Amino acid sequence: AQRVTSKPNDRFGDTLQESVVLQNEPLAVLHESADGKFLFITAYFYVGWINSDSVALCSSFEQWQSLLAPENDFLVVTGSSFRLCRDPYEPLVSELELTMGMRLSLAEKPGTTKSVRGRMSYDNYIVNVPSRAADGSLKFIEALVPISRDVHIGYMPFTYSNVIRLADKTRGEIYGWGGMLGARDCSALVMEIYRCFGIMLPRNTSDLAKLPEQYAADVSSLSTEAKREAILSQPAGVILFFPGHVMIYYGSDDNDLLCLSAAGKFAPAQSSATQNVYTVEVCSLDVRLSNGKTWLEAVEKIIRIG
């Protein structure tokens, strides 16, 4: 598909792309394009068009509901990403990429030993991978996930130290607007980390800012020093917001406030020259926006879940 960008030769953006849908994501189909190639769908976090061949249709509302709210017999991917082993008999799962926050139901209890397409399941979880049958219906394919991979049975216990552990697994990765380049933008990074705990946050920064006051403290009217003190009083792992960007507070280093985020652009501290960053990195809140404000000065909300 053709990309629409604000600048020629920009390969990091696309005005028409807003998000991606993870494997095994329940959604509802609202409409179909005239040529049948696209579906207008709603997921819990977004509404938009998606390729028809990326969607498998449930046989009943009951089946859809069971996928929407599973019990604890599922795996959650807690690493940034990994690929399943190569499968010589089933191309639909061979080297399939699984990414953080993705949830797959267990086909068998952990520790079960059986043959899956001629391979014994020793030291593997056996999961059901959703796939699209030739007629467009939902089918499941058993696949093996090595126990050495970053996965958790059921959702992880929510602690802020666990938030930081997950965030650390993404450091240095490329920035991906709306899921481009197989990567995450700022709000997708935060959303997918928190999904590992069963916490389903909004997809976009503007919607995160609309969370109730019990979760999102408004600090927009505070002085810069008061904001610094308010953030210092929080545990590393809370979410910081300013219009257009969200970050995970990473703690402080000698009173220098740090954050982790998927950043597109910023100017280093003490500089006015904006850089193309396009990386998930830990940086100081003293880096600057194009208007000269530091990120600390721009922070408007401190979002604390739990």
VENSULSUL-V499824 format. One record per pair of residues at least 6 apart in sequence whose ideal C-beta (glycine too) atoms are under 7 Angstrom apart, sorted by the first residue. I is the first residue (numbers start at 1). J is the second residue. Records with the same first field share a line. If there is no record, write none. Layout:
# VENSULSUL-V499824
I: J, J
This chain:
# VENSULSUL-V499824
3: 14
4: 14, 15, 16
5: 13, 14, 15
12: 175, 177, 278
13: 177
14: 177, 178, 180
17: 177, 178, 180
18: 46, 48, 178
19: 46, 178, 179, 203
20: 179
21: 27, 43, 50
22: 99, 101, 102
23: 98, 102, 130
24: 102, 103, 104, 130
25: 43
26: 64, 67, 68
27: 41, 42, 43
28: 41, 42
29: 39, 41, 55
30: 40, 41, 42
31: 40
32: 39
36: 52
37: 51, 52
38: 49, 50, 51, 52
39: 50, 52, 55
40: 49
41: 50, 55
44: 200
45: 202, 203
46: 203
53: 132
56: 130, 131, 132, 136, 137, 138
57: 136, 137, 138
58: 64, 138
59: 137
70: 105
72: 154
73: 105, 106
74: 103, 104, 105, 106, 154
75: 104, 106, 125, 127, 145, 151, 152, 153
76: 103, 151, 152, 155, 156, 196
77: 98, 99, 100, 101, 102, 150, 151
78: 100, 150, 151, 152, 156, 166, 196
79: 100, 149, 150, 169
80: 100, 169, 170, 173
81: 97, 98, 99, 100
82: 98, 149, 150
83: 95, 96, 97
84: 93, 95, 96, 98, 143, 145
85: 144
86: 94, 95
87: 93, 94, 117
89: 117, 118
90: 117, 141
92: 131, 141
93: 129, 141, 143
96: 129
100: 166, 192, 193, 196
101: 192, 195, 196
104: 127, 128, 129
105: 127, 128
106: 125, 126, 127
107: 126, 127, 128, 142
108: 114, 126
110: 125, 153
112: 121, 126
113: 120, 121, 122
114: 121
116: 126, 142, 144
119: 144
121: 144
123: 146, 147
124: 144, 145, 146, 147
125: 145, 147, 151
126: 142, 144
127: 143, 145
128: 140, 142
129: 140, 141, 143
130: 138, 140
131: 139, 141
133: 139
145: 151
150: 169
155: 196, 197, 198
156: 162, 196, 197
158: 197, 199, 306
160: 235, 236, 237, 238
163: 193, 237, 248
164: 236, 237
166: 193, 196
167: 193, 248, 260
170: 189, 280
171: 280, 281, 282
172: 279, 280, 281
173: 183, 280
174: 181, 183, 278, 279
175: 183, 185, 262, 263, 264, 278, 279, 280
176: 182, 183, 184, 185
177: 185
178: 185
179: 188
184: 192, 262
185: 262
186: 205, 245, 246, 247, 261, 262
187: 203, 204, 205, 208, 246
189: 261, 262, 280
190: 201, 239, 246, 248
191: 201, 203
194: 201, 305
199: 305
201: 208
202: 208
205: 241, 244, 245, 246
208: 241, 246, 303
209: 216, 241, 301
211: 303
215: 303, 304, 305
216: 301, 303
217: 301, 302
218: 300, 301
219: 227, 230, 299, 300, 301, 302
220: 300
222: 230
224: 296, 297
227: 296, 299
228: 257, 296
230: 302
231: 240, 249, 257, 302
232: 252
234: 249, 302, 304
236: 249, 250, 251
237: 248, 249
238: 249, 302, 303, 304
239: 246, 248, 303
240: 246, 247, 249, 259, 299, 302
241: 299, 300, 301, 303
242: 295, 298, 299, 300
243: 300
245: 261
246: 261
247: 259, 260, 261
248: 259, 260, 261
249: 259
250: 258, 259, 260, 282
251: 258
252: 258
256: 284
257: 284, 285, 296
258: 282, 284
259: 283, 285
260: 282
262: 280
263: 277, 279, 281
264: 277, 278
265: 274, 275, 276, 277
266: 274, 275, 277, 287, 288, 289
267: 273, 274, 275, 287, 288
268: 275, 287
269: 284, 286, 287
272: 288, 292
274: 290
285: 294, 295, 296
286: 294, 296
287: 294, 295
288: 294
289: 298
